Amino acid sequence: MSENDNVKVRVRNLTKCFGDLKVLDNVSFDIQKGDFVCIVGPTGCGKTTFLKCLVRLFSLTEGEILVDGEPADPKKHNLSFVFQNPSHLPWLTVEKNIRYGLELKKYPEQLIRERTEEILGLLGLDKVRNSYPHELSASTVQRIVIGRSFAMHPDLLLMDEPYGQMDIKMRYYLEDEVIKLWQATGSTVIFITHNVEEAVYLSNKCLILSQKPTTVKEELKIDLPRPRDIASPEFVRLREYVTSQIKWW
Amino acid sequence: MNDKVKKLLYGLLSVSSLALFVVVWVVLSHAEGTMLPTPTATFSRFIDIMQNPISKATLPVHIWVSLRRVLIAFLFAVVIGIALGVGLGWSEKFNAFFGPLFEMIRPIPPIAWIPMIIIWFGIGETAKIVIVFIGAFTSIVLNTSAGIRAIDPLLISAGKVLGANRRQLLVDVAMPATIPAILAGIRTALSSGWMCVVAAEMIAARQGVGFLIVRGQEIGDTALIVVCMLAIGIVSALLSLFLTKMEGVLCPWQFSKTQ
């Protein structure tokens, strides 16, 4: 039973079809509380579809996804989603974008202000706090969205290739920041990426998906010590292994 | 080419088009047997009607009478039009119920309503306001509902996963995203409202620019007609300029501060 209590996300026999197209095929797995899970797989294999099913943006064809034992509901659960494409609200300034999620949860003003300041500092958005997103670069805009998610201190953080648009320096920085946030808040993170190095660097569990119709090909535990050294032989071995698993389906 | 020179050049282009217009006007109005008043005759007619009232009103009063009808009708059109447009765009049920009815009534030109409106409301202020309302209302409804339907689904998804309920999605996400479309509708509405008021006044009125044009036709005063036509054009242009300023105020996120 104790094993069960620790499950944050339970996926059972999940199947998702769009018309005749079967995207997810009878997928089952558990994600433990406090896990940092990276989902990797070939392009177009349904990684995004899975996340959208999880937060009920898509309805499930069959099976179930439970968060804390019940269907996910953003109004009830403290979860946060960073989409692949920038999903900021263009009519709000940077600061107001970051505040928006906290305001929806009706947190006290004091806490909203503290979190917002913390995030503005953390993501280097202090100088542009009063700018509108269209005045900023694509990677800065994505940082606003990431900030909006981090500010919620979510206990379930879902990220869909969030760093795809970043240059390498910003990506390394934000990878460390998401680890810090994860460690500080004890949240559960599901992180989709097509970048194998990123997956091995971040996760303590890696879900390797097959090609469509998608199943979980392998659940790989990654228990390298942190901070991880991307040049260490063990790291390189794991990275090459995951790469080969994606390549040779 | 630097910006100052460019600006000057474009300014010159605008001025030269106006100058060309006046030149063509002068030439045409001096042609044999023409019914077009000369610019000078038009200008002196303008000065005259600024001082000597026709039907108890000088030109600014006539313009104001027309403008007031437009603005009152417009106010109703904005409030009711946005509400209906949001309903049609946001709620599938509401759209299923009202959509077909609206689609059927919408193509009827406002001017075709004039006889019925006069029978219902007489020839007083109400009748004119109702006609202008009909003219202004449809474009606001159309733009609002189209704007709501065209919202990037990602924004709605983002709102949903942040925990917004349906009302918050509408107020915080859908409505702000639709403001530019609504403003575009308002722009069309204002100009079609202004057209309708002139049409309504041409049929039955004692004051207003539409009335003044018809009076000019009745007494063969072409200069008066042209003065009114120009007044209509200029008022329209000013209204449109005002709306452009409004867009800057209401949608600051669409305009760059830096560039």
Interface residues (C-beta under 8 A of the other chain):
Chain A: K52 V55 L57 P74 K75 L79 S80 F81 F83 N85 S87 H88 L89 P90 W91 L92 Y100 G101 L104 K105 S131 Y132 P133 H134 E135 V145 R148 M152 L158
Chain B: L154 L155 S157 A158 K160 V161 L162 G163 A164 N165 Q168 D172 V173 P176 A177 I179 C251 P252 W253 Q254 S256 K257 T258
